[in-house]
Amino acid sequence: MSIRRIAPLAIPAALLLASCGSSLDREGSIDELVESGLSRPVAECVIDTSVDEFGEDRVISDDDPTPEEEARIGEILFECMDSAG
């Protein structure tokens, strides 16, 4: 399975699993994405851009992402892959 199929599914899981109480575990989130197959620079970009775009409270929320948020997460992934190589 290609990274383009795995990563969009892994991003929301990494963001949810790496939250620690009421704050985001940035390094844990990055590590989860790297384990899913992303390079470290891409994973850092995805996490940082997601927090900038949605806010930390939304990123660590237990609520499922909306279809619009899922679409934007996919866009963030591809933007980060393009910029970070």
Secondary structure in CASP SS format (residue, H / E / C, confidence):
PFRMAT SS
TARGET T0000
AUTHOR 0000-0000-0000
METHOD secondary structure of the structure
MODEL  1
M C 1.00
S C 1.00
I H 1.00
R H 1.00
R H 1.00
I H 1.00
A H 1.00
P H 1.00
L H 1.00
A H 1.00
I H 1.00
P H 1.00
A H 1.00
A H 1.00
L H 1.00
L H 1.00
L H 1.00
A C 1.00
S E 1.00
C E 1.00
G C 1.00
S C 1.00
S E 1.00
L E 1.00
D C 1.00
R H 1.00
E H 1.00
G H 1.00
S H 1.00
I H 1.00
D H 1.00
E H 1.00
L H 1.00
V H 1.00
E H 1.00
S C 1.00
G C 1.00
L C 1.00
S C 1.00
R H 1.00
P H 1.00
V H 1.00
A H 1.00
E H 1.00
C H 1.00
V H 1.00
I H 1.00
D H 1.00
T H 1.00
S H 1.00
V H 1.00
D H 1.00
E H 1.00
F H 1.00
G C 1.00
E H 1.00
D H 1.00
R H 1.00
V H 1.00
I C 1.00
S C 1.00
D C 1.00
D C 1.00
D C 1.00
P C 1.00
T C 1.00
P H 1.00
E H 1.00
E H 1.00
E H 1.00
A H 1.00
R H 1.00
I H 1.00
G H 1.00
E H 1.00
I H 1.00
L H 1.00
F H 1.00
E H 1.00
C H 1.00
M H 1.00
D H 1.00
S H 1.00
A H 1.00
G C 1.00
END
